[in-house]
Amino acid sequence: MTMRIYTRSGDTGDTGLFGGGRVPKYHPRVEAYGAVDELNAMIGWTLVQVADATVRERMGLVQPDLFVLGAHLATDVPEGRTGPKLPPLPDSRIAVLERWIDEAEEPLPELKAFIMPGGSAGGAALHVARTVCRRAERRVVELGAETEVAPSIVIYLNRLSDLLFTWARLENHRTGAREQEWHAASE
């Protein structure tokens, strides 16, 4: 027998967590792992927009990391119970993200002003992914104000948003798309 995609268990507005327990679908934990899931889907969509093969390959490495982050965020083990076995958080990837940022910045012109999101299709998609990443980070920080969240999850998302911004600039640079600087309108 094949597994059905629908369970009907969430039809009343709540959802099950890893490790047991149920919470409303608007719970901060659901918001946090839902935002990370949205980010992962956005990265998947962005992958098909980006021209740079190295960036696409590296984005493909980020997606499984986001599944791991989501699994940890979706797990709330009630006191006295044993939780499910989860894959380890990708803490070592944070240094890799920083290295990728440094590598991507090398060919770029110095950033002297805020830039408008946009440029090429890939650059614009990376900018949208960056904003989705920032929202996920905010949701995780919000959850962390209520319950314990591994600090590396926030750090990972923070670095990833910086990386997505840098990749957007790199994509635009390599495709010849001009970065439009933002300057406050003078009266």
C-alpha positions in Angstrom: 0.0 0.0 0.0 1.3 3.4 -0.9 1.5 6.2 1.7 -1.1 8.9 1.2 -0.1 12.5 1.1 -3.1 13.6 3.1 -3.6 12.4 6.7 -6.6 14.5 7.7 -4.9 15.0 11.1 -4.5 18.7 10.5 -8.0 19.4 9.4 -8.8 21.1 12.7 -6.0 23.6 12.5 -3.3 21.9 14.4 -0.2 19.9 13.4 2.0 17.2 14.9 5.6 17.9 15.9 8.6 15.5 15.7 8.9 13.9 19.1 5.2 14.1 19.8 2.7 16.7 20.7 0.5 18.9 18.6 0.4 22.7 18.3 -1.8 25.1 16.4 -0.6 25.8 12.8 0.1 29.4 13.7 2.4 28.4 16.6 5.9 30.1 16.5 7.5 26.7 16.0 5.4 26.0 12.9 6.1 29.5 11.7 9.8 29.0 12.1 10.1 25.6 10.3 7.5 26.7 7.8 9.7 29.8 6.9 12.7 27.6 6.5 10.7 25.3 4.2 9.6 28.3 2.2 13.2 29.3 1.9 14.2 25.9 0.7 11.5 26.1 -2.0 12.7 29.5 -3.0 16.2 28.3 -3.3 14.9 25.5 -5.5 13.2 28.0 -7.8 16.2 30.2 -7.8 18.4 27.4 -8.9 16.7 27.3 -12.3 17.2 31.1 -12.7 20.9 31.3 -11.9 23.4 31.1 -14.8 26.6 30.5 -12.7 27.2 26.8 -12.4 29.3 27.1 -9.2 26.5 29.0 -7.4 23.9 26.5 -8.6 26.1 23.6 -7.3 26.5 25.3 -3.9 22.9 26.1 -3.6 22.2 22.4 -4.1 24.4 21.8 -1.0 22.4 24.4 1.0 19.0 22.7 0.4 19.7 19.6 2.5 21.1 21.8 5.2 17.8 23.6 5.3 15.9 20.3 5.7 18.1 19.5 8.7 17.4 23.0 10.2 13.7 22.5 9.6 13.8 19.0 11.3 15.4 20.5 14.4 12.9 23.4 14.5 10.0 21.0 14.1 11.1 18.9 17.0 9.8 19.6 20.5 10.4 16.7 22.9 8.1 16.8 25.9 10.0 16.4 29.2 10.6 12.8 30.2 10.4 11.5 26.6 13.1 10.4 24.2 13.1 12.4 21.0 13.6 11.2 17.5 17.1 10.7 16.1 17.9 13.8 14.0 20.7 14.4 11.6 23.3 16.7 13.1 23.0 20.5 12.5 25.4 21.6 9.7 27.5 23.8 12.1 30.7 23.3 10.1 28.9 24.6 7.0 28.9 28.1 8.6 32.6 28.5 8.0 32.0 27.2 4.4 29.3 29.8 3.8 31.8 32.5 5.0 34.4 31.2 2.6 31.9 31.2 -0.2 31.0 34.8 0.6 34.7 35.8 0.5 35.2 34.0 -2.8 32.2 35.6 -4.4 33.2 39.1 -3.3 36.7 38.9 -4.9 35.6 39.8 -8.5 33.0 42.3 -7.4 33.3 46.1 -7.4 33.4 47.7 -4.0 30.0 48.2 -2.5 29.7 52.0 -1.9 25.9 52.4 -1.6 22.8 50.4 -1.1 21.7 48.6 -4.2 18.2 48.0 -5.5 17.2 44.3 -5.7 17.1 43.2 -9.3 19.4 42.9 -12.3 19.3 39.7 -14.2 16.7 37.0 -13.7 19.1 35.0 -11.5 20.2 38.1 -9.6 16.7 39.2 -8.9 15.7 35.6 -7.8 18.7 35.5 -5.4 17.6 38.9 -3.9 14.1 37.4 -3.3 15.7 34.3 -1.7 17.7 36.6 0.5 14.5 38.3 1.8 12.9 35.0 2.4 16.0 33.9 4.3 15.8 37.0 6.5 12.1 36.3 7.2 13.1 32.7 8.2 15.8 34.1 10.5 13.3 36.5 12.2 10.8 33.6 12.8 13.6 31.5 14.3 14.7 34.3 16.5 11.0 34.8 17.6 10.8 31.1 18.5 14.1 31.4 20.4 12.5 34.1 22.6 10.0 31.5 23.7 12.0 28.3 23.8 15.5 27.0 23.3 16.8 27.1 19.7 20.3 26.0 18.8 22.3 29.2 18.2 23.9 27.8 15.1 20.5 27.8 13.3 20.3 31.6 13.6 23.9 32.0 12.7 23.5 29.7 9.6 20.5 31.7 8.4 22.3 35.0 9.0 25.3 33.9 7.0 23.1 32.4 4.3 21.3 35.7 3.7 24.7 37.4 3.4 25.7 34.8 0.9 22.5 35.1 -1.1 23.1 38.9 -1.3 26.7 38.4 -2.5 25.6 35.7 -5.0 23.0 38.1 -6.4 25.7 40.7 -6.9 28.0 38.1 -8.5 25.3 36.8 -10.8 24.6 40.3 -11.9 28.3 41.1 -12.4 28.9 37.9 -14.4 25.8 38.4 -16.6 26.6 42.1 -17.2 23.5 43.3 -15.4 24.0 46.7 -14.0 23.5 47.2 -10.2 21.3 50.2 -9.6 22.4 52.1 -6.5 19.8 53.6 -4.2 20.2 57.2 -3.2 17.7 59.1 -1.1 15.8 61.6 -3.1 16.8 65.2 -2.4 14.1 67.8 -2.0 
